[in-house]
Amino acid sequence: MNTAAQLPAWIIVPVILLLLLGSVLTVIGALGLVRLPHFMQRIHGPAITITFGAGSVLIASMLLFSGLQSRPVIHELLITLFIFMTAPVSAMLVMRAAVYRNLRNRKNKS
């Protein structure tokens, strides 16, 4: 079994770049969640950037473990596809629920 020190550079360099990209995108999404003032603005940070950040980290993991085990590892690819399909939909549903709640509160005050 290979160790990480024996991996070729063509595997290590993309893994490092994807991990850096994923961590930067995740931090940007988290800062957007903390810094933006309103809920509708705040939901956009995690909905997009954290989805791509997690996808980058999972693809880096897939490349690393495929290189370590000398065979394709697709578990992370399935997780990435699941996150890409579910995260935007759940963010949209949360935003829609907030819009309906605000509309209902406006009708009750009138």
N, C-alpha and C positions, 0 to 999 in steps of 0.2 A: 504494500500500500504506500502511496506517495505521501510526502509531507508537504506543507505549504512552502517550505524552503526549496523544494525540488520542482516546483511548478514553473513552466516556461513563462517568459515575460508577456507573451501574447495572451495569456490568461490573466496574469496579475494586473497588468495595466488597465484593461477594461473594468475589472472588478473594483480597483481603487477609484477609477473615475466615476463609475456608477454609484459607489458608496458615498463619494463626496457630493455628487449631484443629488442623490436621494436625501442626504442629511441637510443640505442647503435648502432644498425645496420644503422639507418638513419643518425646518426652523422658520422659514418665511411664512408658511401656513399657520404655524403656532403664533407667530408675532401678529399676523393679521387677525387671528382670533382674539388676542388680548388687546390689541391697540385700536381697532376700529370701534366707533361709538355705537352704532345701531345694529340690531340683530340681523337685518337683511344684508347689511354690509359685512358683518362678521361671519356669516355662513359661507361666503364665497372663498375665503382663505383656505379653510380645511377641505372644502368640497373639491377643489381642483388641485392645489399644490400638494396636499398630503397624499392624495390618490397617486399622483405621479411620483412623489417621493417614496412611498411604500413600494410602488412598482419597480423603481430603480433599485432599491435595496433587495427586493426579491429576485430580480433578474441577476444582480451581482451574486447572490447566494447560489442561484442555479448554475452560473458559470463556474464558480469556485468549486462546488461539490461535484460538478461534472468533470472538472479537471482532476480533482482528488481521487475520484473513484474510477476514472478512465472509462466512463460510460455516461450516456445522457441521463440526467436527472430532471424529470419533468414535474415533480410535485410542486415546486415553487411556481412553475408556469401556470398550473391550474389555480393556485392561490391568487396569482396576479390577475388572471382572467376573472376570477370571482370578485376581486376587489374592484377592478375596472368596470364590471357590470353593476355591482350593487351600490357602491359609494355615491355616484352621481344621482342615482334614483332615490336613495334614502335622503340625500340632501335636498332634492327637489320636493319630496313629500314633506319634509320638515318645514321648508319655506312655504309650501302651500298651506299647511296647517296654521302657520303664523299669519298668513294673509287672511284666511277665513276667521281666525280668532279676532284679528283687528277689525274686520268688517262687522262681526257680530257685536263687538264691544261698542262700535260706533252706532249701530242700530239701537242698542239698549239705552244709550245715553240720549238719543234723540227724543 
